[in-house]
């Protein structure tokens, strides 16, 4: 009877020793796959950014936009609700003239 208990304890210890490395190996392999995927798309992720900008037309009506870029390409440009102003006709935009032509470059 005592031999059965001793064998059972040895079996439990052996299984615990065998299962711990398998659990650790699974974590190692999983993190390796995740980091490979991240590095694969890292440059694309770093090129994506968002900012806001006021864009004015010829009648000095200026509307703020949320602009989403990927590198030098515009992915999306959305007007921000309630973020606009109508300047008088004598107002001169103090920003550079080329500031509205290439929004992501």
CORQUI-V323349 format. One record per pair of residues at least 12 apart in sequence whose C-alpha atoms are under 7 Angstrom apart, sorted by the first residue. I is the first residue (numbers start at 1). J is the second residue. If there is no record, write none. Layout:
i=I j=J
i=I j=J
This chain:
i=47 j=70
i=47 j=71
i=48 j=69
i=48 j=70
i=48 j=71
i=49 j=68
i=49 j=69
i=49 j=70
i=50 j=66
i=50 j=67
i=50 j=68
i=50 j=69
i=51 j=66
i=51 j=67
i=51 j=68
i=52 j=64
i=52 j=65
i=52 j=66
i=52 j=67
i=53 j=65
i=53 j=66
i=55 j=100
i=59 j=89
i=60 j=86
i=60 j=87
i=60 j=88
i=60 j=89
i=61 j=85
i=61 j=86
i=61 j=87
i=62 j=84
i=62 j=85
i=62 j=86
i=63 j=79
i=63 j=83
i=63 j=84
i=63 j=85
i=64 j=79
i=64 j=80
i=64 j=83
i=64 j=84
i=65 j=77
i=65 j=78
i=65 j=79
i=65 j=80
i=66 j=78
i=66 j=79
i=66 j=80
i=69 j=104
i=71 j=104
i=72 j=104
i=72 j=105
i=73 j=104
i=74 j=104
